[in-house]
Amino acid sequence: MEHHCSALGGKQMLREEIKQILPHREPMLLLDSVWKVGEEAHGTYQVRGDEFFLQGHFPGQPLVPGVIHCEILAQSACVLLSDGLKEGQLPLYAGLDKVRFRHPVRPGDTIETCCRIKRAKHPFYFAEGRALVNGKVCVSGEFSFAVTGG
């Protein structure tokens, strides 16, 4: 990704506020906090170790699956769409591109995300993002959403 993420500023939303924006609920709500900074969304998720997706991935050496990394990025990015969504509209994943997994994520890690919308052609939105743990990029990629309903 070519942009630099800056987590300075913005109002942080915690899980209960996130639930007012995203339709996800436990165990699929994968953000502990999120905030907008200009045209970027920043999010965090603390991997506790008891998540459903760690139960068999992998016994004795749990790692967060790549698909979960992508879901965390998508949930972060969808916060950027929230202001423009009407009642009953839902952003759904439409595609993933140029996704690269660079560093494993384990229980105890805090995932930090940075996403932005690159372009929009309603009902499609094209985003890019990355997730880091302790300053190391774990995943980066481009993804798209289709807004349905409403």
N, C-alpha and C positions, 0 to 999 in steps of 0.2 A: 504494500500500500504506500501511496505517495504522500498522504497527509500526516501531519503530526497531531497527536491527541494531547489536549491540555485539559486537565481536570479542575482547573481553577474556576470558581464561581458556580452559579446555578443553585437551584433549590433541590435538596435531596428528598426523594420520596422513599418511604419504607414500605414493607410488604402490604399493609392495609391500604395505603394510597395506591400502590401498584395494582391492586385488585380492582380499583375503580377504573383503571385504564385497560388492563389486559383481562381476557376471559379465563386465563389459566388459574387453576387451583391446585393445592397440594394433591399429589406429589409432583405435578408438572410445573408449578410456579418455581422457576429457577433463578430468581433475582431476590436478593436481600435488600438492595437499594438501587436506585437509579436516579439520574438527574440529567437535565439538559444544560449544555454549555454552548450557546450560540446554535450552530447547526449540527452539533454532535450530541450523542447520548452516551453517558458513562454509566456503567453498572458494576455491581459486585455480587458475588455469590461465594459463601464460605462452604466448602465441601466438608460435611460433618463426618461422613464415614458410614452412616446408616441408610443412605439413599438406596432406593430400589435398584437403580442401575449399576450399583457396585456389587450386588449380591453374587453375581456369577461372572464378574468382569474384573479381575480374575481372582479365584480363591487363593488366599494367602498373599496376594500382591495386587490389591485393588487399584484400578486406574479408571478415571472418568472416560467413558467412550466418546469417540470423536463426534458422533451424532448429537450427544448432549452438549458438547462445546458449541456446535452449530445452533442448537436450540437456545442456548443462553445468549448468543449473539443476536439471534432473531428477536427474542423477547426484549433485549435492550433497544434494538432498532425500532421496534413497533411503538415505543414511547414517542418517537419523533412523528409518527403518523396520527397520534391520538387527538390532536387538536382539529384535524381535518376530517375525522370519522363522524358519520351520522349515526343515530340510534339504529342498532341492528346490524351495522356493518362490521365485518370481521376481516382482518388481514391474514391471508393464508400464504404459507411458503409456496412459491412458484418455481424456484430453482436455486441451485448452488453452482458456483463457478470458481475456478482458481483457488479452491480450498486447500490449504497446506497445514498439516499438523507437525509442529516443530518441537514440542516439549511435553512430556507426560504431566498429567494433573492427578494428584493423590489426595486422600483424606487429610484434612488439616490445611490444605492450600486455600487461599482466597483468590478467586478468579476476578480480574478487573477487565472490563470491556470498554471498548471505544468504537462507536459506529456512527456512520453518517449516510444520509440519502444522497446518492450521486446524481440521480435524475428521476423524473416522474413522468409518466404518460398514462394518466388515469384510465383504467383502474390499476395500473402496474407501477410499482415503486422499486427502484434498483438501489441497493445499498452496498457498502463495504464496511468491514469491521475486522477487529482483531481482539484477542483475549490474551492477557498476560498474567503470570504468577511471578511475584518477586522481580518484576522488570523483564522477565524472559517471555518472549512471544510463544504462546502455546498453539494458537491457531490463528490463521488469517484467511480472508476470502471475500468473495463477492456473492451476493444473494439477492433474490427478488421476491416480491410479494404481489399477490392479486387481492384487491379489496372486493369482497363479496357481500351480498345482502343489502339491506336498507332500502 
